[in-house]
């Protein structure tokens, strides 16, 4: 059964609403004509992420084949100018509408493939190599939709924001990632502070480590904030809302006394609604 473009965008929106509520609600600050394009990019990322992390796959090789097939179909459909896939039809439409560099998607899929056989990272630089595809490129993908006044100058802040979001996720999801056999905290940092996430215990070493990582992330948020001046007002308010809400996840981690093992640090839905509403009404 052929999926319509409207149905494809709706499917991407549903994925975003189910799995990425901060991104989903922040997109409402953008003009209506742009929101669905943000949801399409999220749909692409989430579709690939589900191949890598969803529990109902028989083997790593099966995941690898599925991820490879997904990438090949996307690039073939992009070349053809349309897709019959439920998610990719909207993604192809968005990429072509904004002339988004296909190389960004190749870098993203490369990092997704790394998750299939890489369970830890020796240094922060090694982790940044992974995040180049898993996070930095998301910021770059968004730029054509956000329409900065100086696209070249906006790249570094956009990448910083993508990395800050990703690193925030890594801290919040330490327990869940351990369940998958992964540790995204650099091994050099763990060694420096004598911290061991596998103990799943909040001791002095763990607190010192978390304070160090949170300071690093907040410096990235500060760098990303400088890029908001390069954006049109609606785009700037959208990014500011997402930055503020994601940054508050760090506050929530601190409020839990750095316990990321017994539950997930969250920003309440009413807080998200309030921040987005104020951003939408601002002039």
ABEGO torsion letter per residue (X at the ends): XBBBAAAAAAAAAAAAAAABAAAAAAAAABBAAAAAAAAAAAAAAAAAAAAAABAABABAAAAAAAAAAAAAAAAAAAAAGBBABAAAAAAAAAAAAAGBBAAAAAAAAAAAAAAAABABBABAAAAAAAAAAAAAAAAAAAAAAAGBABAAAAAAAAAAAAAAAAAAAAAAAAAAAAAAGBBABBAAAAAAAGBBAAAGBBBAAAAAAAAAAAAAAAAAAAAAAAAAAABBAAAAAAAAAAAAAAAAAAAAAAAAGGBAAAEBBBBBAAAAAAAAAAAAABX
